[in-house]
Amino acid sequence: MRSFDPDDEHPYVEPDEAPGIELDADLVTVDADRALSLLDQIAASLPGGGEVRPGQRTMVRLVAEAVSRRRHLIVEAGTGVGKSLAYLIPAAMSGRRVVVATATKNLQDQLASKDAPTVASALAGVRVAVLKGRSNYFCRNRAHDMGATQLHFDDDTAVPAGVVNQIRRVLRWSNETTTGDLDELSFDLDPRTRRAVTVTPQECLGRAQCPQGNACFAELARDRAAASSIVITNSHFYASHLASGSMLLPDHDIVVFDEAHEVLDIFAELLGTSLAPTRLRTVAGALRPLLGANNRAMTNELVSLADRLSASLQRQVSDGQLTGVDEATQNILERTGEVLTMVVGAVRTLSALDATFEFRRKRALGPAVHLANDIQRLRTVGPDELLYLTSRDREVRLELALIEVGARLESLLWNEVTGVLTSATIPDSLASWLGLPHVPVERVPSPFDYANHALLYVPPAFPHRNHDDAEARIADELVELVQAAGGRTLALFTNRSVMDRVAAAVSPRLTTPVLVQGTLSRQRIIENFRDHAEASLFAVTSFWQGIDVPGHSLSLVTIDRLPFAVPTDPLAVARRQRSDRPFFDVDLPRAAMLLAQGVGRLIRSAEDRGVVAVLDTRLAEAPYRSQLFRRLPPMRRTRDRASVLAFLRDLRGEDHADQPRSIVD
């Protein structure tokens, strides 16, 4: 395998042969028995001596066979299977470079700091590296250009004092870090601070032209990746890699998508593009100081076009036109493209006053050219693409997403690498949507004793969500359940406004603390939830997955309603229109997956016990309920509130160090 842009001083070296590898020019065979022996060796070295997990051993064999035969594999591995080691060991033993892409930062950090290094330490020649997008790394040249005393943004506006102080903290840290990875900072980074000390790929001057190129943290991370056999990244960056023509990651033969249920939406978005009016203003602000007063009219027109675009998109939303653009918006996009062409041409003809001016010019031109290209793409939408309007960060923006990604992945990915896709929940339709319709989903069940350790509760005679009393009843139900549990509750919602209103109604009626998503950073609020056993956390969106709170701090998960997509969601509408059975092909698989993810927050270890309360009677009464139950763990089900409250009080009174007892009907 050839390396990807390595330094001459650090050429890529293929990993040494390790036990279990038989090499020839085109074939690598991983001996599954030897892979299992390595698994036993690693498990024995873990605190407590590890444990035998039959499902994990099954998955090791599945991955070993897939890697050996170069066949794609999709594995649904229930919570507690230990899927990370199950795919890392045989993949690393192949002697090929493997890229592992995750959907959440928590799993990425776990793989990079624990699981992958553990495997690498047991195999000769295996090296591990983490590679992220360029804007995740501190940019030495950006900081040098800005200066630490007279701080201004690119458009010459002053940086607020609070941000100045944080930038100075980052600058001090930059002299100590060896990676420049901003995720290593011990404090929450203001978005303006991040913007001030990083560059986007379009702004980057590149190693050859940047005066800090040889010391660039992002380039050094790429070097480490090029010299490693296991590269840990995220699915967003992998999608960007494909969109760039496979130019961001080193060449590799195997890709593992962990949390694979997220891949469809991530790729649909990242293989498309987006445009917010703010982006025009940002580009104009970066170009204005370079052009000076004589060319001010062009940058002023860009700002005016941003205002016109914003107003036009707002009008479309008010008129109910959420897909495509009308003639007025199309004309604005056309004129914006023309002005950008003129501005870019004017900046390119400027004489370089000094090296600093030249660097600022190159850094401003990249985003301007990229914006012009995106506008052109927005004006020529393909047959498998959807142009739609969405509100984000308090403004309406244009989004271009792929309705179907399967054909694109067949040409860009599946013919080039062996894919291993795994998650605790795999929607039935995922393989088809991702262009792998002939790849069966292997299912490895969780080893946890759900039948004796967990209850699934749906209240009887509960009002429909659209009923006037629905939110009041949700609040009443939560108060009873949370009081019985003594806090220790993760309350999940499908709508932020509903969450806020219910939290406001519930909190004064409880003696235990209530945390609400959005009042603190994600990391801080999860830490508070873990550290305070009697706390309850009310949350939406990302907290349905990726949050891991094992132990007695969490004994109750509530879900306010089944997580079906909004009926008017443009991308969901477009996918429904392409299906003969839209509800069963589009809506139900997604809802079942999200429901399973939410339910999966409860039992995170073999000792955990608790209740999942779904406050939506459709789970117990709808004709399609069996398909939802099929995707859920085999928990005992009940609609009897009294038995649920008694079970929660029983859990509350137990010493968690005691052996867990079975649920009694």
C-alpha positions as semicolon CSV with decimal commas, in nm:
position;residue;x (nm);y (nm);z (nm)
1;M;0,000;0,000;0,000
2;R;0,136;0,344;-0,084
3;S;0,150;0,608;0,187
4;F;-0,036;0,938;0,177
5;D;0,187;1,245;0,165
6;P;0,442;1,138;0,430
7;D;0,742;1,345;0,524
8;D;1,071;1,213;0,387
9;E;1,190;1,181;0,745
10;H;0,890;0,969;0,845
11;P;0,808;0,722;0,566
12;Y;0,519;0,484;0,618
13;V;0,635;0,139;0,731
14;E;0,406;-0,159;0,689
15;P;0,330;-0,332;1,023
16;D;0,537;-0,639;1,098
17;E;0,372;-0,974;1,046
18;A;0,195;-1,087;1,359
19;P;0,056;-1,427;1,458
20;G;-0,259;-1,501;1,264
21;I;-0,149;-1,339;0,937
22;E;-0,074;-1,522;0,615
23;L;0,038;-1,285;0,342
24;D;0,057;-1,308;-0,033
25;A;0,026;-1,044;-0,302
26;D;-0,353;-1,024;-0,297
27;L;-0,478;-1,227;-0,003
28;V;-0,467;-1,177;0,373
29;T;-0,615;-1,450;0,589
30;V;-0,683;-1,378;0,955
31;D;-0,691;-1,694;1,163
32;A;-1,005;-1,655;1,377
33;D;-0,877;-1,897;1,645
34;R;-0,560;-1,696;1,688
35;A;-0,765;-1,379;1,699
36;L;-0,970;-1,531;1,980
37;S;-0,651;-1,629;2,163
38;L;-0,539;-1,267;2,141
39;L;-0,878;-1,157;2,271
40;D;-0,835;-1,390;2,570
41;Q;-0,486;-1,251;2,630
42;I;-0,611;-0,892;2,623
43;A;-0,914;-0,973;2,841
44;A;-0,691;-1,140;3,100
45;S;-0,482;-0,821;3,123
46;L;-0,784;-0,603;3,201
47;P;-0,870;-0,508;3,562
48;G;-1,049;-0,800;3,723
49;G;-0,927;-1,040;3,457
50;G;-1,197;-0,954;3,205
51;E;-1,487;-1,185;3,125
52;V;-1,588;-1,434;2,859
53;R;-1,847;-1,284;2,625
54;P;-1,988;-1,537;2,376
55;G;-2,131;-1,262;2,155
56;Q;-1,793;-1,090;2,136
57;R;-1,629;-1,415;2,027
58;T;-1,896;-1,463;1,760
59;M;-1,829;-1,113;1,630
60;V;-1,452;-1,173;1,620
61;R;-1,511;-1,469;1,388
62;L;-1,749;-1,269;1,169
63;V;-1,500;-0,984;1,128
64;A;-1,206;-1,219;1,070
65;E;-1,397;-1,394;0,791
66;A;-1,509;-1,066;0,632
67;V;-1,158;-0,921;0,636
68;S;-1,007;-1,243;0,500
69;R;-1,258;-1,270;0,215
70;R;-1,277;-0,894;0,157
71;R;-1,652;-0,901;0,199
72;H;-1,855;-0,625;0,356
73;L;-2,006;-0,701;0,696
74;I;-2,293;-0,543;0,891
75;V;-2,323;-0,645;1,256
76;E;-2,581;-0,539;1,509
77;A;-2,400;-0,595;1,839
78;G;-2,615;-0,541;2,147
79;T;-2,499;-0,332;2,441
80;G;-2,229;-0,516;2,637
81;V;-2,106;-0,734;2,350
82;G;-1,771;-0,554;2,346
83;K;-1,775;-0,472;1,977
84;S;-1,469;-0,243;1,980
85;L;-1,223;-0,521;2,059
86;A;-1,425;-0,761;1,843
87;Y;-1,350;-0,561;1,527
88;L;-1,015;-0,406;1,625
89;I;-0,834;-0,736;1,688
90;P;-0,902;-0,913;1,354
91;A;-0,872;-0,588;1,158
92;A;-0,533;-0,511;1,314
93;M;-0,416;-0,869;1,257
94;S;-0,482;-0,833;0,884
95;G;-0,165;-0,628;0,842
96;R;-0,368;-0,379;0,637
97;R;-0,436;-0,020;0,736
98;V;-0,777;0,016;0,898
99;V;-0,969;0,339;0,951
100;V;-1,225;0,340;1,232
101;A;-1,491;0,613;1,203
102;T;-1,728;0,689;1,489
103;A;-2,032;0,915;1,510
104;T;-1,970;1,046;1,863
105;K;-1,669;1,202;2,032
106;N;-1,710;0,981;2,340
107;L;-1,653;0,661;2,143
108;Q;-1,372;0,820;1,942
109;D;-1,193;0,911;2,266
110;Q;-1,248;0,563;2,411
111;L;-1,103;0,398;2,101
112;A;-0,808;0,635;2,079
113;S;-0,710;0,633;2,445
114;K;-0,799;0,279;2,549
115;D;-0,917;0,011;2,307
116;A;-0,692;0,066;2,004
117;P;-0,370;0,117;2,208
118;T;-0,452;-0,201;2,403
119;V;-0,471;-0,399;2,079
120;A;-0,160;-0,230;1,938
121;S;0,042;-0,319;2,249
122;A;-0,035;-0,687;2,189
123;L;0,060;-0,692;1,819
124;A;0,406;-0,619;1,684
125;G;0,424;-0,336;1,432
126;V;0,072;-0,199;1,493
127;R;0,060;0,176;1,548
128;V;-0,240;0,395;1,631
129;A;-0,313;0,756;1,532
130;V;-0,605;0,996;1,561
131;L;-0,692;1,220;1,267
132;K;-0,957;1,493;1,271
133;G;-1,061;1,778;1,049
134;R;-0,820;2,069;1,016
135;S;-1,038;2,307;1,218
136;N;-0,994;2,084;1,525
137;Y;-0,625;2,178;1,550
138;F;-0,462;2,496;1,676
139;C;-0,316;2,690;1,382
140;R;0,025;2,837;1,464
141;N;0,018;3,068;1,162
142;R;-0,328;3,202;1,245
143;A;-0,216;3,283;1,599
144;H;0,110;3,438;1,478
145;D;-0,073;3,653;1,226
146;M;-0,330;3,770;1,480
147;G;-0,083;3,853;1,755
148;A;-0,140;3,831;2,126
149;T;-0,168;4,199;2,214
150;Q;-0,360;4,375;1,934
151;L;-0,629;4,115;1,870
152;H;-0,862;4,157;1,572
153;F;-1,063;3,921;1,357
154;D;-0,996;3,897;0,983
155;D;-1,249;4,170;0,910
156;D;-1,054;4,403;1,146
157;T;-1,329;4,404;1,409
158;A;-1,204;4,395;1,768
159;V;-1,217;4,072;1,967
160;P;-1,426;4,098;2,290
161;A;-1,224;4,112;2,613
162;G;-1,355;3,776;2,739
163;V;-1,256;3,607;2,416
164;V;-0,914;3,780;2,428
165;N;-0,848;3,626;2,769
166;Q;-0,949;3,282;2,647
167;I;-0,734;3,314;2,335
168;R;-0,436;3,393;2,558
169;R;-0,504;3,079;2,760
170;V;-0,507;2,880;2,437
171;L;-0,183;3,044;2,327
172;R;-0,013;2,940;2,651
173;W;-0,147;2,587;2,607
174;S;-0,016;2,576;2,250
175;N;0,340;2,597;2,384
176;E;0,286;2,283;2,592
177;T;0,070;2,055;2,374
178;T;0,224;1,797;2,146
179;T;-0,088;1,746;1,932
180;G;-0,258;2,089;1,909
181;D;-0,593;1,906;1,937
182;L;-0,834;2,161;2,088
183;D;-1,043;1,882;2,239
184;E;-0,762;1,836;2,492
185;L;-0,834;2,175;2,651
186;S;-0,961;2,157;3,008
187;F;-1,219;2,432;2,957
188;D;-1,513;2,491;2,723
189;L;-1,402;2,683;2,416
190;D;-1,603;2,985;2,303
191;P;-1,691;2,941;1,932
192;R;-1,531;3,281;1,862
193;T;-1,210;3,164;2,028
194;R;-1,208;2,848;1,819
195;R;-1,262;3,055;1,506
196;A;-0,975;3,286;1,602
197;V;-0,715;3,010;1,652
198;T;-0,808;2,769;1,371
199;V;-0,847;2,770;0,995
200;T;-1,090;2,590;0,769
201;P;-0,952;2,366;0,492
202;Q;-1,031;2,645;0,243
203;E;-0,830;2,901;0,444
204;C;-0,526;2,679;0,499
205;L;-0,216;2,780;0,305
206;G;-0,084;2,424;0,294
207;R;0,242;2,291;0,432
208;A;0,456;2,407;0,140
209;Q;0,342;2,772;0,149
210;C;0,279;2,826;0,519
211;P;0,570;2,969;0,722
212;Q;0,462;2,739;1,007
213;G;0,410;2,441;0,776
214;N;0,682;2,220;0,923
215;A;0,542;2,267;1,273
216;C;0,172;2,255;1,175
217;F;-0,028;2,040;1,416
218;A;-0,276;1,932;1,148
219;E;0,004;1,825;0,911
220;L;0,184;1,642;1,191
221;A;-0,140;1,455;1,266
222;R;-0,159;1,354;0,899
223;D;0,201;1,233;0,917
224;R;0,122;1,018;1,218
225;A;-0,182;0,876;1,040
226;A;0,025;0,794;0,733
227;A;0,268;0,601;0,951
228;S;0,001;0,410;1,144
229;S;-0,196;0,093;1,082
230;I;-0,504;0,194;1,287
231;V;-0,642;0,544;1,223
232;I;-0,921;0,670;1,447
233;T;-1,144;0,942;1,305
234;N;-1,513;1,037;1,291
235;S;-1,782;0,969;1,034
236;H;-1,818;1,337;0,947
237;F;-1,451;1,358;0,856
238;Y;-1,477;1,035;0,658
239;A;-1,767;1,180;0,459
240;S;-1,559;1,491;0,394
241;H;-1,277;1,262;0,281
242;L;-1,506;1,106;0,019
243;A;-1,637;1,448;-0,088
244;S;-1,278;1,568;-0,140
245;G;-1,199;1,286;-0,380
246;S;-1,046;1,070;-0,103
247;M;-0,770;1,320;-0,031
248;L;-0,794;1,361;0,348
249;L;-0,719;1,017;0,491
250;P;-0,428;0,784;0,412
251;D;-0,494;0,497;0,176
252;H;-0,659;0,207;0,359
253;D;-0,808;-0,132;0,282
254;I;-1,057;-0,160;0,570
255;V;-1,301;0,093;0,712
256;V;-1,504;0,029;1,025
257;F;-1,809;0,247;1,083
258;D;-1,896;0,219;1,448
259;E;-2,236;0,367;1,540
260;A;-2,322;0,286;1,179
261;H;-2,687;0,382;1,222
262;E;-2,573;0,745;1,191
263;V;-2,388;0,701;0,862
264;L;-2,684;0,755;0,628
265;D;-2,774;1,103;0,756
266;I;-2,411;1,209;0,800
267;F;-2,319;1,113;0,444
268;A;-2,639;1,258;0,298
269;E;-2,546;1,593;0,452
270;L;-2,168;1,597;0,407
271;L;-2,175;1,478;0,045
272;G;-2,400;1,776;-0,022
273;T;-2,343;2,137;0,076
274;S;-2,512;2,427;0,253
275;L;-2,534;2,804;0,234
276;A;-2,623;3,049;0,509
277;P;-2,645;3,426;0,445
278;T;-2,393;3,473;0,728
279;R;-2,135;3,297;0,512
280;L;-2,156;3,574;0,251
281;R;-2,104;3,836;0,520
282;T;-1,803;3,648;0,659
283;V;-1,639;3,625;0,317
284;A;-1,707;3,994;0,252
285;G;-1,558;4,085;0,590
286;A;-1,239;3,890;0,519
287;L;-1,200;4,044;0,171
288;R;-1,282;4,406;0,262
289;P;-0,948;4,494;0,433
290;L;-0,757;4,355;0,135
291;L;-0,951;4,544;-0,133
292;G;-0,945;4,883;0,034
293;A;-1,171;5,182;-0,030
294;N;-1,142;5,175;-0,411
295;N;-1,311;4,835;-0,433
296;R;-1,543;4,873;-0,137
297;A;-1,852;4,867;-0,361
298;M;-1,805;4,497;-0,444
299;T;-1,782;4,381;-0,082
300;N;-2,071;4,611;0,008
301;E;-2,279;4,443;-0,260
302;L;-2,191;4,103;-0,116
303;V;-2,326;4,217;0,221
304;S;-2,637;4,355;0,048
305;L;-2,685;4,023;-0,132
306;A;-2,657;3,843;0,203
307;D;-2,938;4,061;0,338
308;R;-3,149;4,002;0,026
309;L;-3,087;3,627;0,041
310;S;-3,185;3,618;0,408
311;A;-3,510;3,807;0,338
312;S;-3,590;3,590;0,034
313;L;-3,540;3,266;0,225
314;Q;-3,750;3,395;0,514
315;R;-4,028;3,480;0,267
316;Q;-4,014;3,131;0,116
317;V;-4,053;2,979;0,462
318;S;-4,347;3,209;0,537
319;D;-4,506;3,100;0,209
320;G;-4,456;2,734;0,298
321;Q;-4,204;2,667;0,019
322;L;-3,945;2,455;0,199
323;T;-3,792;2,279;-0,103
324;G;-3,617;2,433;-0,400
325;V;-3,577;2,806;-0,457
326;D;-3,813;3,046;-0,629
327;E;-3,715;3,279;-0,911
328;A;-3,623;3,566;-0,679
329;T;-3,384;3,351;-0,474
330;Q;-3,239;3,198;-0,789
331;N;-3,164;3,548;-0,922
332;I;-2,992;3,642;-0,596
333;L;-2,774;3,332;-0,614
334;E;-2,685;3,407;-0,976
335;R;-2,585;3,765;-0,893
336;T;-2,388;3,648;-0,588
337;G;-2,188;3,415;-0,810
338;E;-2,114;3,702;-1,050
339;V;-2,000;3,935;-0,772
340;L;-1,781;3,666;-0,619
341;T;-1,613;3,613;-0,954
342;M;-1,538;3,985;-0,976
343;V;-1,415;4,005;-0,618
344;V;-1,189;3,702;-0,653
345;G;-1,045;3,845;-0,973
346;A;-0,980;4,180;-0,806
347;V;-0,804;4,023;-0,507
348;R;-0,587;3,809;-0,731
349;T;-0,460;4,115;-0,921
350;L;-0,353;4,302;-0,606
351;S;0,019;4,354;-0,559
352;A;0,158;4,188;-0,249
353;L;0,261;4,459;-0,003
354;D;0,447;4,216;0,225
355;A;0,445;3,851;0,333
356;T;0,166;3,907;0,585
357;F;-0,058;4,060;0,318
358;E;0,010;3,766;0,086
359;F;-0,084;3,515;0,357
360;R;-0,406;3,702;0,438
361;R;-0,493;3,718;0,068
362;K;-0,451;3,344;0,020
363;R;-0,648;3,271;0,334
364;A;-0,935;3,495;0,220
365;L;-0,940;3,364;-0,137
366;G;-0,994;3,001;-0,038
367;P;-1,334;3,052;0,130
368;A;-1,443;3,292;-0,147
369;V;-1,368;3,040;-0,423
370;H;-1,528;2,761;-0,220
371;L;-1,840;2,974;-0,171
372;A;-1,861;3,044;-0,544
373;N;-1,837;2,671;-0,619
374;D;-2,108;2,590;-0,365
375;I;-2,340;2,851;-0,511
376;Q;-2,292;2,699;-0,855
377;R;-2,377;2,355;-0,715
378;L;-2,689;2,492;-0,544
379;R;-2,805;2,624;-0,881
380;T;-2,764;2,284;-1,054
381;V;-2,933;2,025;-0,834
382;G;-2,894;1,662;-0,944
383;P;-3,173;1,400;-0,968
384;D;-3,068;1,224;-0,644
385;E;-3,027;1,549;-0,453
386;L;-3,269;1,767;-0,261
387;L;-3,243;2,141;-0,210
388;Y;-3,441;2,253;0,091
389;L;-3,464;2,527;0,352
390;T;-3,396;2,481;0,721
391;S;-3,361;2,707;1,023
392;R;-3,039;2,684;1,220
393;D;-2,857;2,931;1,444
394;R;-3,148;3,174;1,413
395;E;-3,135;3,205;1,036
396;V;-3,279;3,027;0,737
397;R;-3,023;2,848;0,522
398;L;-3,016;2,640;0,208
399;E;-2,922;2,274;0,239
400;L;-2,833;2,044;-0,048
401;A;-2,847;1,681;0,065
402;L;-2,847;1,344;-0,107
403;I;-3,183;1,171;-0,109
404;E;-3,006;0,844;-0,182
405;V;-2,641;0,784;-0,098
406;G;-2,618;0,419;-0,204
407;A;-2,513;0,476;-0,564
408;R;-2,254;0,735;-0,461
409;L;-2,105;0,502;-0,198
410;E;-2,091;0,213;-0,445
411;S;-1,869;0,418;-0,675
412;L;-1,667;0,605;-0,413
413;L;-1,628;0,352;-0,135
414;W;-1,752;-0,004;-0,149
415;N;-1,553;-0,095;-0,459
416;E;-1,234;0,038;-0,295
417;V;-1,236;-0,090;0,065
418;T;-1,380;-0,363;0,284
419;G;-1,649;-0,215;0,507
420;V;-1,740;-0,333;0,856
421;L;-2,050;-0,155;0,984
422;T;-2,162;-0,207;1,341
423;S;-2,390;-0,057;1,602
424;A;-2,609;-0,161;1,891
425;T;-2,904;-0,083;1,663
426;I;-2,910;-0,137;1,287
427;P;-3,231;-0,027;1,107
428;D;-3,370;-0,293;0,876
429;S;-3,344;-0,062;0,575
430;L;-2,991;0,065;0,642
431;A;-2,808;-0,181;0,415
432;S;-3,024;-0,092;0,117
433;W;-2,998;0,284;0,176
434;L;-2,617;0,261;0,199
435;G;-2,580;0,071;-0,127
436;L;-2,527;-0,273;0,031
437;P;-2,863;-0,441;-0,039
438;H;-2,717;-0,790;-0,068
439;V;-2,524;-0,776;0,261
440;P;-2,724;-0,948;0,539
441;V;-2,731;-0,799;0,888
442;E;-2,571;-1,030;1,142
443;R;-2,723;-0,989;1,487
444;V;-2,528;-1,059;1,806
445;P;-2,750;-1,020;2,114
446;S;-2,655;-0,837;2,430
447;P;-2,529;-1,056;2,718
448;F;-2,726;-0,853;2,973
449;D;-3,018;-1,010;3,161
450;Y;-3,286;-0,766;3,048
451;A;-3,570;-1,000;3,135
452;N;-3,482;-0,993;3,504
453;H;-3,316;-0,654;3,534
454;A;-3,542;-0,417;3,339
455;L;-3,907;-0,323;3,303
456;L;-4,066;-0,157;3,000
457;Y;-4,365;0,049;3,108
458;V;-4,635;0,214;2,896
459;P;-4,901;0,392;3,103
460;P;-5,266;0,297;3,051
461;A;-5,524;0,539;2,908
462;F;-5,270;0,811;2,839
463;P;-5,383;1,107;2,623
464;H;-5,260;1,152;2,267
465;R;-4,980;1,404;2,234
466;N;-5,207;1,653;2,053
467;H;-5,458;1,650;2,338
468;D;-5,484;1,970;2,543
469;D;-5,395;1,787;2,864
470;A;-5,103;1,586;2,721
471;E;-4,814;1,790;2,862
472;A;-4,979;1,823;3,203
473;R;-5,025;1,444;3,214
474;I;-4,663;1,390;3,110
475;A;-4,555;1,617;3,394
476;D;-4,778;1,435;3,646
477;E;-4,647;1,094;3,534
478;L;-4,286;1,210;3,554
479;V;-4,329;1,350;3,904
480;E;-4,457;1,015;4,032
481;L;-4,191;0,813;3,855
482;V;-3,900;1,039;3,947
483;Q;-4,009;1,057;4,311
484;A;-4,025;0,677;4,327
485;A;-3,680;0,650;4,169
486;G;-3,535;0,917;4,398
487;G;-3,413;1,115;4,099
488;R;-3,171;0,899;3,897
489;T;-3,371;0,974;3,582
490;L;-3,287;1,049;3,220
491;A;-3,598;1,209;3,070
492;L;-3,576;1,210;2,689
493;F;-3,792;1,431;2,468
494;T;-3,846;1,464;2,093
495;N;-3,906;1,840;2,109
496;R;-3,702;2,105;2,292
497;S;-3,996;2,337;2,362
498;V;-4,195;2,054;2,517
499;M;-3,891;1,955;2,723
500;D;-3,851;2,309;2,856
501;R;-4,220;2,342;2,947
502;V;-4,239;2,001;3,115
503;A;-3,913;2,059;3,304
504;A;-4,047;2,391;3,431
505;A;-4,364;2,217;3,548
506;V;-4,188;1,919;3,709
507;S;-3,889;2,078;3,879
508;P;-4,076;2,273;4,154
509;R;-4,265;1,957;4,252
510;L;-3,951;1,749;4,315
511;T;-3,709;1,751;4,608
512;T;-3,429;1,612;4,391
513;P;-3,232;1,831;4,143
514;V;-3,333;1,864;3,778
515;L;-3,076;1,936;3,506
516;V;-3,196;2,064;3,170
517;Q;-3,004;2,034;2,843
518;G;-2,889;2,373;2,719
519;T;-2,826;2,526;3,062
520;L;-2,468;2,392;3,069
521;S;-2,226;2,249;2,812
522;R;-2,292;1,887;2,715
523;Q;-1,980;1,762;2,894
524;R;-2,048;1,960;3,212
525;I;-2,412;1,856;3,240
526;I;-2,327;1,486;3,189
527;E;-2,058;1,511;3,457
528;N;-2,305;1,671;3,699
529;F;-2,558;1,398;3,623
530;R;-2,304;1,123;3,689
531;D;-2,166;1,284;4,003
532;H;-2,502;1,352;4,171
533;A;-2,689;1,023;4,209
534;E;-3,023;1,188;4,285
535;A;-3,018;1,424;3,987
536;S;-3,250;1,396;3,687
537;L;-3,151;1,509;3,339
538;F;-3,408;1,636;3,087
539;A;-3,268;1,622;2,734
540;V;-3,333;1,595;2,360
541;T;-3,150;1,507;2,039
542;S;-2,793;1,390;2,100
543;F;-2,869;1,257;2,449
544;W;-3,079;0,980;2,295
545;Q;-2,744;0,817;2,219
546;G;-2,380;0,844;2,317
547;I;-2,445;0,908;2,688
548;D;-2,315;0,629;2,911
549;V;-2,411;0,638;3,281
550;P;-2,373;0,288;3,428
551;G;-2,456;0,217;3,790
552;H;-2,705;0,345;4,042
553;S;-2,699;0,705;3,912
554;L;-2,949;0,599;3,645
555;S;-3,241;0,369;3,721
556;L;-3,516;0,533;3,515
557;V;-3,529;0,638;3,148
558;T;-3,845;0,811;3,027
559;I;-3,936;0,883;2,665
560;D;-4,216;1,128;2,602
561;R;-4,324;0,991;2,263
562;L;-4,219;0,760;1,981
563;P;-3,948;0,940;1,783
564;F;-4,105;0,954;1,438
565;A;-3,968;1,213;1,199
566;V;-4,162;1,535;1,155
567;P;-4,409;1,463;0,872
568;T;-4,298;1,776;0,683
569;D;-3,924;1,708;0,708
570;P;-3,815;1,769;0,345
571;L;-3,559;1,489;0,323
572;A;-3,799;1,237;0,478
573;V;-4,073;1,350;0,236
574;A;-3,838;1,301;-0,061
575;R;-3,742;0,953;0,057
576;R;-4,106;0,858;0,113
577;Q;-4,188;0,960;-0,243
578;R;-3,932;0,708;-0,370
579;S;-4,074;0,415;-0,174
580;D;-4,369;0,185;-0,239
581;R;-4,409;0,142;0,138
582;P;-4,295;0,476;0,280
583;F;-4,402;0,420;0,639
584;F;-4,233;0,079;0,663
585;D;-3,926;0,171;0,457
586;V;-3,858;0,523;0,587
587;D;-4,047;0,620;0,902
588;L;-4,075;0,301;1,105
589;P;-3,708;0,187;1,075
590;R;-3,583;0,530;1,183
591;A;-3,825;0,552;1,476
592;A;-3,740;0,198;1,587
593;M;-3,369;0,275;1,574
594;L;-3,398;0,597;1,776
595;L;-3,631;0,432;2,026
596;A;-3,382;0,148;2,074
597;Q;-3,103;0,402;2,120
598;G;-3,301;0,584;2,387
599;V;-3,401;0,262;2,564
600;G;-3,036;0,155;2,548
601;R;-2,934;0,435;2,785
602;L;-3,068;0,236;3,082
603;I;-2,870;-0,090;3,105
604;R;-2,500;-0,019;3,056
605;S;-2,347;-0,297;3,268
606;A;-2,436;-0,646;3,388
607;E;-2,534;-0,510;3,731
608;D;-2,762;-0,229;3,613
609;R;-3,134;-0,248;3,682
610;G;-3,417;-0,010;3,610
611;V;-3,729;0,101;3,424
612;V;-3,790;0,246;3,080
613;A;-4,117;0,440;3,067
614;V;-4,248;0,528;2,721
615;L;-4,531;0,778;2,764
616;D;-4,689;0,696;2,429
617;T;-4,964;0,436;2,415
618;R;-4,888;0,358;2,050
619;L;-4,604;0,137;2,170
620;A;-4,859;-0,088;2,340
621;E;-5,155;-0,051;2,105
622;A;-5,050;0,038;1,748
623;P;-5,064;-0,235;1,478
624;Y;-4,691;-0,191;1,410
625;R;-4,588;-0,230;1,777
626;S;-4,441;-0,577;1,719
627;Q;-4,186;-0,430;1,478
628;L;-4,082;-0,179;1,743
629;F;-4,057;-0,449;2,011
630;R;-3,840;-0,658;1,778
631;R;-3,576;-0,385;1,786
632;L;-3,585;-0,347;2,167
633;P;-3,407;-0,556;2,432
634;P;-3,617;-0,842;2,576
635;M;-3,742;-0,651;2,880
636;R;-4,042;-0,749;3,092
637;R;-4,340;-0,534;2,986
638;T;-4,610;-0,385;3,203
639;R;-4,882;-0,120;3,204
640;D;-4,935;-0,137;3,579
641;R;-4,809;0,188;3,736
642;A;-4,825;0,053;4,091
643;S;-4,582;-0,232;4,018
644;V;-4,345;0,008;3,842
645;L;-4,347;0,252;4,134
646;A;-4,288;-0,033;4,378
647;F;-3,997;-0,164;4,171
648;L;-3,836;0,181;4,156
649;R;-3,874;0,229;4,532
650;D;-3,722;-0,115;4,581
651;L;-3,423;-0,018;4,367
652;R;-3,389;0,309;4,553
653;G;-3,366;0,132;4,885
654;E;-3,116;-0,130;4,776
655;D;-2,746;-0,116;4,842
656;H;-2,615;-0,123;4,484
657;A;-2,322;-0,338;4,596
658;D;-2,562;-0,624;4,674
659;Q;-2,636;-0,887;4,416
660;P;-2,920;-0,763;4,194
661;R;-3,250;-0,938;4,243
662;S;-3,489;-1,046;3,971
663;I;-3,807;-0,858;3,897
664;V;-4,108;-1,028;4,046
665;D;-4,442;-1,004;3,867
